[in-house]
Amino acid sequence: MLTKRELLDSAAMALLAATMAKSTPAMAQNKAEWPNLLEAKDIAEEGFIYGLPLVMFYAVMQEFAVDRNSGQFKAPFNEINNQNRVATPADTAVITPNSDTPYSMLWLDLRAEPMVISVPTIEKDRYYSVQLIDGNTYNFGYIGTRATGTEAGDYLVVGPDWKGGTPTGIRQVFQSTTPFPLALIRTQLFNPDNMPNVEKIQSGYKSQPLSAFLKQPAPPAAPKIEFVPATTTGIKDNFFQYLDAALQYVPETPRDKAIRAKLAKIGIGPGTTFAFNDLSLEHKAAILVAMKQGDDKVDKWLASGNKDINGWSVGSFLGDEAFYNGDWVMRAGAAKGGLLGNDAVEAMYPYTRTDATGEPLDGSKHRYTITFPPGQLPPVNAFWSVTMYDGRSQFLVKNPIDRYLINSPMMSAMTKDADGSLTLYIQKDSPGADKEANWLPAPDDTIYLVMRLYWPKPAPPSILPAGEGTWRPPGVKRVS
């Protein structure tokens, strides 16, 4: 999952309405054309829910691929950025960072022509995936161990207007609904000493225009775009301005035609301009209240969308366009809960802040264990992990042994119980030299735990279907 801390501080919305709005009358033109207060509020609420994933994606794209001074810039469009390390407590740009798989990122510009992504041969026991995500936050395709195997290959990513066939030498074509999708590449790291091997694999990931792949003349370059500046921290204050900017690069589809028509009524979308500062006091207040109400609906969906299994929250709400089928609340919940997260068949992410009895996890007060009974380790085709985060910040926890997770590649060094079960020790202090191999250091504060199950097995015992599977994550037990 890739989420920014406090992407939207919804609690401040009502206060913002009172303090930010000024009694400047709307422009005469806007006053004549704008819907009445109730209709404007309803449109803004529905538009917030529809637009939240688009705005979040647009802001991350700005920081990672457009603004070289953002502090988060990775590489320009159509160039791969390889991160030759996993996350540590020093990484505080993204909450719940993944410390299992070094990332490679490729933001694509498909306006002039399609792009070819080439992958090298990968060992059969090493998991990797290339997740393709478009500006609608749809996961529109996968390349990798599960989806396409571990052989080398060339794959074509095309834009929404592409009408061609499958060129010679291309194994598969993936079509994005927007012109600026992201290819998010994960490569499994077995242990810290294995990083040179991961770097070698990453150097084999390639990106090139289709014309270069076919050794043909390139088409004319797409015109340069002056993107509206956006930051993830600015979403709260600039939401509809950002949505207006993002929608310029999100083509309308039959599924969103109705909501797009409503948004146009309040000046949002291609060919329109949303000018919040030109609105009347009443309309400003209505817009801000609508955002608060829309955000509350998303939070309510998130709270009820997962199953509680032994204290773990288990569910899945990420997928392609057909998966969402116009359910904008679910799509917004997915983005807020785990922007850029995987489909359930690729990875599952059970998480918890409580022990098996429902009491909050707190490393300053208690010690805990997680015990996997014999033969009941997480059922995966790739690998699994349990990662420790600070419960307040959701960042990784600095600790004396620099261990932020326990995963299945570490099993050979771990100690089994007499009956063959595996017990993990969740506590801030060492459990003793004889148990330290099984120790996941905790903060001297509240705890947030996330399991990652890569390529979960589909046949029983399985965590799939999400929330209904025959395998259930064991509860966290308090031992003191």
N, C-alpha and C positions, 0 to 999 in steps of 0.2 A: 504494500500500500504506500501511496505517496500523498500525504496530506500536510498542509501548512497549519501551524498553530494559530488559533484565533483568526481563521480566514474570514469569519463573519461574527462579530460580537453583537449578536442579536439583542441582548439585554439592553443595549444602549439606544436602541432604535426610538423608543417612545420619548426618551429624554432628548434625543437628537432633534425630534420634531419640534419640541418646545424651544430649544436653544439655538437651533441652526436656522429655522425658518424666519424670514423677515417679511414685513408687510408690504413688499414691493408688488404692485399689481402686475399681472401677466401682460405680455405684449397684446395689443389689440387683436392681432392676427391669431395668436394662440387662444385668446379668450373666446373668440368666435368659433374656433374649430374644436376646442377641447371638449371631451365628454363632461357630463355633470359629475359632481363629486363622487357619488356612489358608484357610477360606472367606471370612473377613473380609478377608484380604489380597487374595485374588483379586477380590472385589467392589470393593474400594477401587482396585485397579489398573485394572480395566475402567471403573470410575466416573470415575477421573481422566481417562482418555483420552476418554470420552464427554463429560465435563463441562467440559474445558478451554476450548473455544470459548464455551460459555455463560457461564462465569465471566469470561472476558476481556471479552466484550460487556457483561455486567452492570456490571463495574467501570468501563468507559469511559462507559457511560450515566450511572452515578452521578456521575462527575467532570464530564461535559459538560452534563447536563440536570437533575440533582437537587441536588447539593451546591453552593450558591452560593459557598461559601468554599473550594472545592477548588483554586483557582488555575487550573483548566482550564475553568471553567463558561462555556458558550456562550449558552444561552437555555433557558427552561423548555419543557416539552412543548408541541407544536403551534405554536411560534413559530420563524421562520426566523432564523438567525444568519448574516449575510454577512461574510466575511472579505475586506476590500478590499485585499489584498496577497498576495504569495506568500512562502514561507518564506525565511528568511535564517539565517546562523550563530547568530543570537540565539535561534532557536527550538530549544529542547532538550527539549521535552516528549515529542516523538514522534521515533523514529529513522527514518532514510531519508525525511525529509519531501519531499513533492512541491513543486517550485518552478516547475512548468509552469502549473498551473491553480488560481487562487484557489478556495477552498471556500466553499460555503454548506451549513449543516447544519440539519436539521429532524428532531428526535426526536418521534415521534408517539405519542399515547395514544389508542388505538382502542376503549377499553372502552365509552364512552357511545355513540359513533356513528362512522361512517367519516369520513375527512378527504379533502378535495379539494385536490390540488396543481395549480396553474395555472402555465403557462410562457408567456413572451412569444414573439413571432416573433424568430428569431435569424438573422443573416446565414448564407448557405449555406456560406461558407468558414470559419466559426468553429465549432469543435467544442464541444459541451457534452453532459453526461450527468447524469441523475438516477438514481443507483443505489439500489435499495431492498433493504435488508438487515434480516432479522428476528433475533430473539433466539437462534435456532438457528444464526446466521451463514450462513443461506441467502440468496443473491442471488435474490430472488423476482420481480424485474422491473426493467425499464429504460425510462426516458423519455429521449429525446435524439436527437442528430443521426443516429446509426446506427439506433436502434431505432424511432423514431416520426417522424423528420424534423425540420425546423427551423420548422414552422408553430406558431403559438400554439395552445394547447389546454388542456383541463381533464381531469384524470385522478383516478380514485377509488382510494384505498387503504383496504382493509377488513380487519377482524380475523378471527381464526380461526373465529368463530361466525356470520359474515355469511352470510345465505341469500338476499339480495335479488338483483334483476337489475341491468341497466345503466340508471341514471337518464338522463332526457333531458338532453342537453348534455354528457354524459361520453363521452370518446373511448375509454377503456379502463379496466377494473377490475383491480386487482392485489390478491391476497389474501395476507396475512401469516400465518405459522403461530403468531405470538405477538402479544400486544396492544401491545407497545412497540417497533416497528421504527424504523429510521433511514433517512431520505432523505438521501443524501450527493450533493451537487451540485457538479460540476466545470465551470468555464467557462474556455475557453482564453484565455490572455493572449498576444498577439503579441509585445509588447515592453513595457518599463516605461512608456513614454509612452501606452500603450493602456489603462492602468488606468481612466481615467474612463469609457471605453466599456464595460468589464467591469462597473463599478459600476452603470451605467445598466441593463444586462441583469439584474444581480442584484436590482435594485429591482423588476423585473418578475416575479420568482418570488413566488408567493402561496400561502398555506395557509389553509383555512377549513373548518369543519365542514360536512357534507353538508346539514344543516338550513338553514344560512345560505346555501349555494349555491342551494338550492331555494326559499329564502325561506319556510320553514316553521317552526313552533315547534320549539324545541330540546327534545330528550328530557332527562330528569333527569340531572344531572351524576354521573359515576362517583365513588364514595367516595374520599376522600383516603387515600393509602397512606403508611405510615411505612416507607420502604425501609430494609433493613438497610444501614448505612453500609459502603462498600467503596471501596478504592483499588487502582489497578494495582500499586502498590508493596507492597500488603498481601497479594497473592495467595499468595505462598509460604507465609506463616504462617497463613493463614485459608482455605485452599482449600475444604475441605468445608463450612465455615460459609457461604462465599459461594455454593457450589453449591446448598446447601439453600435459600438465599434466592432465587437465580435461578430455581430450578425452580418456585417458586410462580407464576411468570408464563410458564412454558413448558408449554403443554398437551401431554399425552401423545398420541402417535400410534402407529399400528400398528408403525412401524419401531423405536420406542424402548421399546415396552411391556415387553420382557423385561429390559432393563437398568434400567428405572425400578423394576420389581418387586424386583430385587436390591438396588438402592440403599435402598429402603424398609426392608430388613432391617437396615441399619446406621443407620437414623434419618434418612435424607436424602430430602426430597421433601415435597409437600403433606400436611399432617396429621401430620407427624413432626417431631422436633427432633434435630439432631445436636449432641451435647455432648461434644466431644473431651476436655475436662478431666475428665469423669467416668469416662473409660475406665481400665482397668487399664494398668500399665506395658507389659505384653505386647501388648495391643491397640493402644496408642499407637504402639509400635515397628512393629507390623505395618502400620498405616495409613501411616506415614511411609516405610517401605521400599517399600510398594506405589506410592506417589506417585513415588518415585525410579525404580522399574522402569517405570512407565507413561510417565514423561517420556523415559526412555531409548528406549523403543519409538517414540515420536513422533519423536525426533531421528534414529533409525536410518531411519525412513521418509522423513524430509525429505532425508537425505543420499543416498538412493537413488532418490528420486522424480523427479529431473530428469535431463536428458541433458547431458553435457559436450560443448559444440560450440565448438571453437577457444578453449577456456578459459572460455567463458561457460556459466553454468548456465541451461538453457532447459527450461521445463515449465509446466504449469498444473494447479492443483488447487482451483480455486474455482468454485462453481456453485450450482445450486438443490437442493432436496430430492431430486429424482430423480437428479441428477448424483452425489450422495454415496451414495444408496441404502443408508443404514445403515452405511457404511464409516466408523466413528468414528475410526480411526487417520488416514485421509486427511483427514477434517474437522479433526482436531486439528492435523495437520501444516500444513494450509492456514492455520489461525488463527495458529499460532506463526510461520509463515513470512511471513504478510502479512495480518493481521487487516483486514477491510473492503476487501480487494483485489477487483479486477474479474474477471469471466469472461474467458476467453481471447479470445472474439470481440470484446470491448470493448477490452481492452488486454493486451499481453504485457510481461513485465518480465525480460528477460535480465539477469543480474548476474554480476560476477566480482570475485575478489580476486587473480587470477593472470594472468600474461601467457600468450601462446599456447603456451609450452613448459611451463607449469605452475608456474613460479617465482612466489613472492609479489610483488605490486606494492608498491613502496616508493619514494616520491617523494624520500626523503632520500638514496637511493643511485643512482637511475637516472632517465633520461628515456625517455618512451614515445611511440608513435604508434598511432593507429587509422586505417587507410586503407580507405575505401569505393571499390572499383574503379568505372570508368565504368558507369553504368546499374545499379549495385547498392546504391543507397541503401536504407534500410529501407523495404519495401513496405507503405505504409499509406494508408488513405483520409483520415485526419485529419492527424496530425503525429507526429514522433518526436523523442526527445531522448536525450542522454547526460548524466547528472548525476554530479558528483564528491562523494564523501563521505570523511571521515576513516575509515580502516580500523578504528580502535579504537572510536570512539564512534558511528560511522555518522551523524554530524551533518554539515551542510554546512560547507565549508571557507572561512574568512575569507581574503581575498586582495586584492592591491592594486587589482584592476580590478573588484571586486564581481561577478564572474561565477561562477556556481555550476553552470551547465549550458551545453551547446550544443544548440540544437534547430533543426528545419527552417525555422521562420520567420526564422532568422538567416542562412540560406544566401546571400541576395543580397549580404551584406556580406563573405562569406568568399571566400578565394582557392582556386581549383582548381589542381591540378597540371597539368603540360604535357599529360599524356595524358587529362585530363578527370576524373581521380579526385579524391576529397576526402580530405585528410589532417588529422586532429585531432592537436594537440600536447599531450601529457599530461605536464606537468612543473611543478616549483615555481617556476622562474624564467622570465621572458619568453623566448620563442624568437627574439625580434627583432621590430622594428617591422613588417617585411614579412610576418611570420607570425602576428602577435598576434591578428588577427581569428579565427584558427583555434585559439587557445590556450585550453585548459581547465585553469586553475590547479590544481595538486595540493598536498597537504599535505607538510610536511617530515617525513613519517612514512609509515605504511602507507596503502594506497589501497583504497577500495571503490567500484566503478563500477556504475551501474544504467542500463540502457536502458529507455525507456518508448516503446512502440509503440501509439499510440491508434488503434483501429479498424483492425487489421491486415487487409490485403487477403486474402480467402479463396482466390482463384485463384492458381495459380503465376505468378511466383515469390512465395512466401508463407512466413512463419514458421509458419503453421498447416498441419497439425495440430502442436500444441506438441511440440517435440522431434523431429518427423519431417518438417518442412517443407522445401521446396526452397531457400528463402533461409536462409543461415547467417550469423550475425553474424561480422564479421572479428575475428581475434584481436588482442590488444594486443601490440605488438612493442616490445622493448627496443632503444633506439638508443644507449645508453651504459652 
